[in-house]
């Protein structure tokens, strides 16, 4: 199979030879490796890669992935330099000074410069061929990495995992095409086994800044590109636990529980699997051994007087899965921590966690580092958790994409309630210059955009389904509504009845004049009307920035759904005043369960000022980026260097009233 650049233009081509998403568990050779948190089945490819930048697809070196290509001594007249450079992986191409930094919110970056509309959005006869494959703004990063396999990986099935690549990537190994992937913020895995060598491997990655994925990754953020999260090789033992699904349940008495699980194996279907669950005292609460098969089901096991998980007491049980060969030798060890908790909506439309009213003291959190952009570090994540705890923040919305995998484990361990959001935002396709105008909205109900968004829901679910901290799946952000959003909701309902599903965009398709009489439908509904999706999308009523008086109007008018603000208290400048007006409503109306402040941290970058020579903070528009939404990137409770703003005192006080 050969790679085709036209895939960039096709919304129905979003993964080629990409392995299916699966649970995000670690696996080790033995207990000693687990204790060291270092698996000999894993080999990092992070570090320096060879790199060449091209301004357009037409100017890229098209055969750079060939095994006889010499990146250290290459000359082509279309390029300014004869040699490949070096770039750090992970990092952002723009922050390595190859391309223009650009911050933008509601508009699409090329609006007013290049005429594009989403494929098939205006007509089923309009595939927009060449829209991105011939795009004058579609920069390309060419990456090369030479490596030898570690001794422990040789002779095994080998895959590569890219934790995050913006925006679309093609992959080759030793001159052979491997696959193609979109979805910047979820891991992409590919099987390298047919072409891997013990030594002298060359992996090549071609990263395009834009493709059809750009239409549905229109988040309020700096628009970067590149391999911005880690890359690793993963070896599989002869029998490998490929995927598992935990199903911890809390009984109606909120004291007892039960646990079942499904285990999916790859490789040889021989040997046995030993499953144990231990509590903090080391007592074994479940101990079961079964013969290996492709699918192994652990039937429901009762747990008496379970220790429930919540923000104040994030109690996690230890699951240990031992995979053994026919002689009883341990060949793979999979540890995982999980908790028992139950989220539901009462007949009175109150959100309950473990039978008690849930109140969200939340923030929206972009992944951000003032030097590395979205290529955040573990140090950043640990610092953010500490800030949450110091300021009574108990919840996070992963705006507006899946985060790095370690963040989900940290939220489990620290009792941070999660709204796990899909990588979906298509703001520019339905809101133009502030007006609701969804004539070319995607995904909407456009058939060709259905599978790509269901796939993003599937990836979000499969990777993170076992994390106790996730209370809500979120379909995405600011993408209007349509039949394809209904299909995403249905995917979650078909696969997971242990969580609620959230989406805010349906408020733009429903006339709330009876429930909230002060709202002017003309400000929320598109001209000509649209199908009302409110009964088909979202378990909760979700709005952004609805003023307290109008929130109260909804709550006073027999609400049929619990209410939250998925974004509120927009924290730009010296902001967050008046927060008490929202908090008072929590005491009056149990159907109101709080919200997520916009947002946690400024998106700004530290750069050296050419005049003073000092390090200074720069926001949107400070990089000669036009068009830009300028200082709108600075609306966090913290400055980009993680220094709290004065508004954090307000948050700490008011969130402390209902902690």
C-alpha positions in Angstrom: 0.0 0.0 0.0 1.3 3.5 -0.9 0.5 6.7 1.0 -1.7 9.2 -0.8 -1.6 12.9 -0.1 -5.3 13.2 -1.1 -6.2 11.7 2.3 -5.7 15.2 3.7 -8.7 16.3 1.8 -11.0 13.4 2.7 -13.0 13.5 6.0 -13.7 9.7 5.6 -10.0 8.9 5.6 -8.7 9.5 9.1 -6.9 6.3 10.0 -5.0 3.9 7.7 -3.4 0.7 9.3 -3.7 2.3 12.7 -4.3 -0.2 15.5 -7.6 0.0 17.4 -7.6 2.0 20.6 -7.4 0.0 23.8 -7.0 0.5 27.6 -4.1 2.6 28.6 -2.5 0.1 31.0 1.2 -0.4 31.6 2.7 -3.9 31.4 5.9 -5.2 32.8 8.1 -8.4 32.7 8.1 -8.9 36.4 7.4 -7.3 39.8 10.9 -5.7 40.0 10.2 -3.7 36.9 6.8 -2.6 38.3 8.5 -1.3 41.5 11.0 0.7 39.4 8.2 1.9 37.1 10.4 0.9 34.1 9.3 -1.7 31.7 11.8 -3.6 29.6 9.0 -4.0 27.0 9.2 -0.3 26.3 11.9 1.8 24.4 11.6 5.6 24.2 12.3 7.3 20.9 12.2 10.8 22.5 15.2 13.0 21.9 16.8 14.5 18.9 15.4 13.6 15.5 16.6 14.8 12.1 14.1 17.4 10.7 13.3 19.3 7.5 10.6 22.0 7.2 8.6 22.8 4.1 6.3 25.7 3.6 3.9 23.8 1.4 3.1 20.2 0.5 4.5 20.8 -3.0 7.9 21.9 -1.6 8.5 18.9 0.7 11.0 16.2 -0.1 8.7 13.5 -1.3 11.1 10.5 -1.0 12.8 11.4 2.3 11.7 8.1 3.8 13.6 5.9 1.4 16.3 3.8 3.1 19.0 5.1 0.8 18.1 8.8 1.5 21.0 10.7 3.1 19.6 13.5 5.1 23.0 14.7 6.1 24.1 15.4 2.5 21.1 16.2 0.5 20.6 19.1 -1.9 17.4 20.1 -3.7 17.0 23.5 -5.4 13.6 24.1 -3.9 15.1 24.1 -0.4 17.2 26.8 1.2 19.4 24.4 3.1 21.2 21.3 2.0 21.2 19.5 5.3 18.5 18.3 7.7 18.4 20.1 11.0 17.8 18.6 14.5 14.6 19.0 16.4 13.6 17.7 19.9 10.8 15.2 20.1 8.5 16.0 21.8 8.2 19.7 20.9 6.2 22.1 18.8 7.5 23.0 15.3 6.5 26.6 15.7 8.5 26.9 19.0 11.6 25.7 17.2 11.4 28.8 15.0 10.3 27.1 11.8 6.8 28.6 11.5 4.6 31.4 12.6 3.1 31.3 16.1 -0.6 32.1 15.8 -3.2 32.4 18.5 -6.9 32.4 17.4 -10.2 31.6 19.0 -13.4 31.5 17.0 -12.2 31.9 13.4 -10.3 29.3 11.4 -6.7 30.4 10.8 -7.0 30.8 7.0 -10.3 32.7 7.0 -10.0 35.8 4.8 -6.8 34.5 3.2 -7.8 31.2 1.5 -11.3 30.3 0.6 -12.2 26.8 2.0 -15.3 25.2 3.2 -15.6 21.7 4.8 -15.9 18.9 2.3 -19.5 18.0 1.6 -20.9 20.6 4.0 -22.5 22.8 1.4 -23.2 20.0 -1.2 -22.9 16.3 -1.4 -21.2 16.9 -4.8 -18.4 19.1 -3.2 -15.5 17.0 -1.9 -13.2 20.0 -1.9 -10.4 18.1 -3.6 -7.0 19.7 -3.2 -8.2 21.9 -0.3 -5.3 20.8 1.9 -3.1 18.6 -0.2 -2.4 21.7 -2.4 -2.8 24.3 0.5 -0.4 27.2 0.4 -0.7 27.5 4.2 -0.2 23.8 4.9 3.3 23.5 6.3 5.0 20.2 6.6 7.5 18.7 9.0 9.7 15.8 7.9 11.1 13.7 10.8 13.8 11.0 10.6 15.0 8.8 13.5 17.7 6.1 13.3 17.6 3.5 16.1 18.6 0.0 17.1 16.2 -2.2 19.1 17.1 -2.7 22.7 18.1 -6.3 23.4 14.9 -7.0 25.4 12.7 -6.0 22.4 14.3 -8.2 19.8 12.4 -11.1 18.4 9.1 -9.8 19.6 6.0 -8.2 18.1 6.8 -4.5 17.9 4.5 -1.5 17.7 5.2 2.2 17.9 3.0 4.6 19.9 2.8 8.3 19.1 1.2 10.0 22.2 0.2 13.1 20.2 0.9 14.6 16.8 -0.7 17.7 15.4 -2.4 17.5 12.9 -2.0 14.6 10.4 0.8 12.1 10.1 2.2 9.6 7.6 4.6 6.9 8.9 7.3 4.8 7.2 9.8 2.3 8.6 12.9 1.3 6.6 11.3 2.7 3.4 8.0 0.8 3.9 4.7 2.7 4.3 3.2 1.9 7.7 0.1 4.0 8.2 -1.7 7.3 8.5 -3.4 9.0 11.4 -5.4 12.1 12.4 -6.8 13.0 15.9 -4.0 15.1 17.3 -4.6 14.4 21.0 -5.1 10.7 21.3 -2.4 8.0 20.9 -1.8 6.5 17.5 -0.3 3.0 17.4 1.1 1.1 14.4 2.5 -2.4 14.0 6.1 -2.3 12.9 6.8 -6.1 13.1 6.9 -6.9 9.4 9.7 -4.4 8.7 11.5 -4.0 12.0 15.2 -4.9 12.2 17.4 -5.5 15.2 19.7 -2.7 14.1 19.9 0.2 11.7 16.2 1.1 11.6 15.0 4.4 10.1 11.6 5.7 11.1 10.2 8.5 9.0 7.2 10.7 9.9 5.6 13.4 7.7 3.5 15.8 9.7 1.0 18.2 7.9 -0.3 21.2 9.9 -3.7 21.0 8.1 -6.1 18.4 6.9 -9.9 17.9 7.2 -9.1 17.3 10.9 -8.4 21.1 11.1 -12.1 21.8 10.7 -12.9 19.8 13.8 -9.9 20.8 15.9 -10.7 24.5 15.9 -10.1 25.0 19.6 -9.4 28.4 21.3 -5.6 28.0 21.4 -2.3 28.6 19.7 -2.2 26.7 16.5 0.8 24.5 16.6 2.0 21.4 14.7 4.5 18.6 15.1 5.2 15.6 17.3 4.4 17.3 20.6 4.1 14.3 22.9 6.3 11.3 23.5 7.0 8.4 21.1 7.9 4.9 22.2 8.3 1.4 20.9 6.3 -1.3 22.7 7.2 -5.0 22.5 4.6 -7.7 23.2 5.3 -10.9 25.0 4.2 -14.1 23.3 0.8 -13.8 25.1 -0.2 -10.2 25.7 -3.1 -8.5 27.5 -4.1 -6.2 24.7 -7.2 -4.6 26.4 -9.3 -4.9 29.5 -12.5 -3.3 30.7 -13.1 -2.9 34.4 -16.7 -2.8 35.7 -16.8 -1.8 39.4 -20.4 -1.2 40.6 -21.8 0.3 43.8 -24.9 -1.3 45.2 -28.1 0.6 45.9 -27.2 0.6 49.6 -24.0 2.6 48.8 -22.1 0.2 51.0 -21.4 -2.9 49.0 -20.1 -3.3 45.5 -19.2 -5.8 42.8 -16.5 -6.1 40.2 -16.4 -7.8 36.8 -14.0 -7.4 34.0 -13.4 -8.5 30.4 -9.8 -9.3 29.4 -8.8 -9.4 25.7 -5.6 -11.3 24.8 -3.4 -11.2 21.7 -0.7 -13.7 20.7 -0.6 -17.3 21.7 -3.8 -18.5 23.3 -2.1 -20.7 25.9 -1.3 -20.6 29.6 -3.3 -18.9 32.4 -4.2 -15.6 33.8 -4.2 -14.9 37.5 -6.3 -11.9 38.7 -6.1 -10.4 42.1 -7.5 -7.4 43.9 -5.9 -6.1 47.1 -6.9 -3.3 49.5 -4.6 -0.8 51.2 -3.9 -3.4 54.0 -2.6 -5.9 51.4 -5.6 -8.2 52.0 -6.6 -10.1 48.9 -10.3 -9.6 48.1 -10.4 -11.3 44.7 -8.2 -14.2 43.6 -9.1 -16.0 40.4 -7.2 -18.0 37.8 -8.5 -18.8 34.3 -7.1 -20.4 31.2 -6.1 -17.9 28.5 -8.5 -17.4 25.6 -8.9 -14.5 23.2 -11.6 -13.2 25.6 -11.6 -14.0 29.3 -14.5 -12.8 31.4 -14.3 -12.4 35.1 -17.8 -12.8 36.4 -19.2 -10.3 39.0 -17.5 -10.7 42.4 -19.2 -9.2 45.4 -17.2 -6.8 47.7 -18.8 -6.1 51.1 -18.4 -2.7 52.7 -16.4 -1.2 49.9 -14.3 1.9 50.6 -15.9 4.5 48.2 -13.8 6.9 46.1 -14.4 10.6 46.1 -12.5 13.9 46.2 -12.0 13.8 50.0 -11.0 10.2 50.1 -9.7 8.9 46.7 -9.4 5.3 47.8 -8.1 3.0 45.1 -7.9 -0.8 45.1 -4.9 -2.5 43.5 -5.7 -4.8 40.6 -2.8 -7.2 39.6 -3.1 -9.3 36.5 -0.4 -12.0 36.0 -0.1 -13.6 32.6 1.7 -17.0 32.7 2.8 -19.5 30.1 1.9 -23.2 30.2 4.7 -24.0 32.6 3.4 -21.4 35.0 6.2 -18.8 34.4 5.3 -15.2 34.6 5.5 -13.5 31.2 3.6 -10.3 31.7 2.5 -8.3 34.7 -0.3 -5.7 34.5 -1.0 -3.6 37.6 -3.9 -1.1 37.7 -5.6 0.9 40.4 -9.3 1.5 40.4 -12.0 2.8 42.8 -15.7 2.2 43.5 -17.9 5.2 42.9 -21.4 5.7 41.5 -22.7 8.8 39.6 -26.3 9.1 38.7 -29.2 11.6 38.4 -32.0 11.3 41.0 -35.7 11.4 40.0 -35.6 15.0 41.3 -32.9 15.8 38.6 -30.1 16.1 41.1 -26.6 14.7 40.3 -25.5 12.3 43.0 -22.1 10.8 43.7 -22.2 7.8 46.0 -25.8 8.8 46.9 -24.9 12.3 47.9 -25.3 15.5 46.0 -22.3 16.3 43.8 -21.0 19.9 43.6 -18.4 20.7 40.9 -15.8 23.2 41.9 -14.1 23.0 38.5 -11.7 24.6 36.1 -11.1 24.1 32.4 -7.5 23.2 31.8 -5.6 23.6 28.6 -2.3 21.7 28.6 0.2 24.5 28.7 3.9 25.3 29.5 5.2 28.8 29.0 8.3 27.5 27.2 7.1 24.3 25.6 3.5 25.1 24.6 1.2 22.1 24.7 4.2 19.7 25.2 3.7 19.7 29.0 5.9 17.8 31.4 5.2 15.7 34.5 6.5 18.6 36.6 3.7 20.8 35.1 1.1 18.2 35.9 2.2 17.7 39.5 2.3 21.4 40.0 -1.3 21.7 38.7 -2.6 19.0 41.0 -0.9 20.8 43.9 -2.6 24.1 42.9 -6.0 22.3 42.7 -5.6 21.1 46.3 -4.5 24.4 47.7 -7.5 26.2 46.1 -10.4 23.8 46.7 -10.6 22.9 43.0 -12.1 19.4 42.9 -12.8 19.0 39.2 -11.3 19.5 35.7 -12.7 19.6 32.2 -10.0 18.5 29.7 -10.7 21.4 27.4 -11.2 20.5 24.6 -9.3 17.3 23.8 -7.9 14.3 25.7 -4.9 15.1 27.8 -1.6 13.2 28.3 -2.2 9.8 29.8 -0.4 10.5 33.1 -2.9 13.3 33.9 -5.8 10.7 34.2 -3.8 8.6 36.7 -3.0 11.7 38.8 -6.7 12.6 38.9 -7.6 9.1 40.0 -5.0 9.2 42.8 -5.9 12.7 44.0 -9.7 12.6 43.7 -10.1 15.1 40.9 -13.4 14.7 39.2 -13.0 14.6 35.4 -15.0 15.7 32.5 -13.2 13.8 29.7 -13.6 15.7 26.5 -13.3 14.4 23.0 -11.0 16.1 20.6 -13.8 18.0 18.8 -14.5 21.7 18.2 -15.8 23.2 14.9 -16.5 26.7 16.1 -15.7 28.4 12.9 -18.2 26.3 10.8 -21.3 27.6 12.6 -20.5 30.9 14.3 -19.3 33.7 12.1 -18.4 37.1 13.6 -20.6 36.3 16.6 -23.6 35.3 14.6 -25.0 31.8 14.6 -24.8 30.7 10.9 -24.4 27.0 10.6 -24.8 26.6 6.8 -21.5 24.8 6.5 -21.4 23.3 10.0 -19.5 20.0 10.5 -19.8 17.4 11.8 -23.5 18.4 12.0 -25.6 15.8 10.1 -23.2 15.5 7.1 -22.9 11.8 6.4 -19.2 11.9 5.4 -18.3 13.4 8.8 -20.1 10.8 10.9 -17.5 8.1 11.3 -14.6 10.4 12.1 -16.4 11.8 15.2 -17.6 8.4 16.3 -14.1 7.2 16.0 -12.9 10.1 18.3 -15.6 9.1 20.8 -14.4 5.5 20.6 -10.8 6.4 21.1 -11.6 8.6 24.1 -13.6 5.8 25.7 -11.3 2.9 25.0 -8.1 4.6 26.2 -9.6 6.0 29.4 -12.6 3.8 30.3 -10.9 2.3 33.4 -10.2 5.6 35.1 -12.3 6.1 38.2 -11.9 9.9 38.1 -13.9 10.2 34.9 -17.5 11.0 35.9 -18.6 12.6 32.6 -17.8 11.9 28.9 -18.0 15.1 26.9 -18.8 15.0 23.2 -16.6 18.0 22.6 -16.9 21.7 22.6 -18.7 24.4 20.5 -19.6 22.2 17.6 -23.3 23.1 17.3 -25.5 20.0 17.0 -26.7 17.4 14.6 -27.3 13.7 13.9 -23.5 13.0 14.2 -23.4 14.3 17.7 -26.4 12.1 18.5 -24.4 9.1 17.2 -21.5 10.0 19.5 -23.9 10.2 22.5 -25.3 6.8 21.5 -21.8 5.3 21.3 -21.2 6.2 24.9 -24.6 5.0 26.0 -24.1 1.7 24.2 -20.7 1.1 25.9 -20.8 2.7 29.3 -23.8 3.1 31.7 -21.6 4.0 34.6 -21.1 7.7 33.6 -23.0 10.7 32.4 -22.6 12.3 29.0 -22.2 16.0 28.6 -22.5 18.4 25.7 -23.2 22.2 25.7 -23.9 22.9 22.0 -27.5 21.9 22.0 -28.4 25.1 23.7 -28.0 26.7 20.3 -30.7 24.5 18.8 -33.4 24.8 21.4 -35.9 27.6 22.2 -35.6 28.1 26.0 -38.1 31.0 26.1 -40.5 29.1 28.4 -37.8 27.9 30.8 -35.7 31.1 30.7 -38.1 33.9 29.6 -35.5 36.6 29.6 -33.5 34.9 26.8 -34.0 36.2 23.3 -34.1 33.2 21.0 -32.7 35.4 18.2 -29.4 35.5 20.1 -29.2 31.7 20.3 -31.0 30.1 17.5 -30.0 30.2 13.8 -32.3 31.9 11.3 -34.8 29.6 9.8 -34.8 27.3 12.8 -33.2 23.9 13.2 -33.9 20.4 14.6 -34.2 20.3 18.3 -31.6 17.8 19.7 -32.0 18.5 23.4 -33.8 15.2 24.2 -31.1 13.2 22.3 -27.9 14.9 23.4 -26.5 15.4 26.9 -27.7 14.0 30.3 -27.3 17.5 31.9 -28.3 21.0 31.0 -25.0 22.8 30.1 -24.4 26.4 29.3 -21.5 28.8 29.0 -21.5 32.1 30.8 -25.2 32.2 31.5 -25.7 35.1 34.1 -26.8 34.0 37.6 -30.3 35.6 37.2 -31.0 33.5 34.1 -29.5 30.4 35.7 -32.0 30.9 38.5 -34.9 31.4 36.0 -34.1 28.0 34.5 -33.9 26.4 38.0 -37.2 27.9 39.1 -39.1 26.6 36.1 -39.3 22.9 36.9 -36.0 21.9 35.4 -36.0 18.5 33.7 -32.2 18.2 33.7 -29.7 19.2 36.3 -27.8 22.4 35.4 -24.1 23.2 35.2 -21.9 25.9 33.6 -19.3 24.1 31.6 -17.6 27.5 31.3 -18.2 30.4 33.5 -16.3 33.2 35.4 -14.2 34.1 32.4 -11.0 35.0 34.1 -9.4 37.6 31.8 -7.4 40.4 33.4 -8.3 41.2 37.0 -11.5 39.2 36.8 -13.6 36.6 38.7 -15.6 39.2 40.6 -19.2 38.3 41.4 -18.5 34.7 41.8 -20.7 34.7 45.0 -23.8 35.2 42.9 -23.3 31.8 41.4 -22.3 30.1 44.6 -25.5 31.3 46.4 -27.5 29.4 43.9 -25.9 26.1 45.0 -27.6 26.6 48.4 -31.0 27.3 46.9 -31.3 24.8 44.1 -30.0 21.2 44.4 -30.4 20.8 40.6 -27.6 23.2 40.2 -24.2 21.4 40.6 -21.6 24.0 39.8 -19.3 24.4 36.9 -15.9 24.9 35.4 -14.1 28.2 35.4 -12.6 29.4 32.1 -9.8 28.8 32.5 -7.0 27.5 34.6 -3.8 28.9 33.0 -2.9 31.6 30.5 -1.7 30.6 27.1 1.4 32.8 26.8 5.0 32.2 26.0 8.2 33.4 27.5 10.6 34.9 24.9 13.6 37.1 25.1 12.8 40.7 24.3 15.2 41.9 21.6 15.5 45.4 23.1 15.9 44.7 26.8 17.4 41.2 26.5 15.0 40.2 29.3 12.6 37.2 29.3 9.1 38.5 28.9 5.6 37.0 28.5 4.0 37.2 25.1 0.4 36.6 24.2 -1.6 36.3 21.0 -0.8 39.0 18.5 2.7 39.5 20.0 4.2 37.3 17.3 3.0 39.4 14.3 0.3 36.8 13.9 -2.6 38.1 12.0 -5.4 37.5 12.3 -5.3 36.9 16.1 -7.5 37.1 19.1 -4.6 38.9 20.9 -4.6 38.9 24.7 -7.7 36.7 24.8 -5.2 33.9 25.2 -4.7 35.2 28.8 -7.8 34.3 30.7 -6.4 31.9 33.3 -6.5 31.8 37.0 -2.7 31.6 36.7 -0.1 33.3 34.6 1.6 31.1 32.1 4.5 30.6 34.4 2.1 29.1 37.0 2.1 32.1 39.3 -1.4 32.5 40.7 -3.3 35.7 39.8 -5.3 37.6 42.5 -8.5 36.0 41.3 -7.3 32.7 42.7 -8.0 34.1 46.2 -11.7 34.6 45.2 -11.8 31.0 43.9 -10.2 29.5 46.9 -12.7 31.3 49.2 -15.9 30.5 47.3 -15.0 27.0 46.3 -14.1 26.4 50.0 -17.7 27.0 51.0 -18.7 23.7 49.3 -15.6 21.6 49.4 
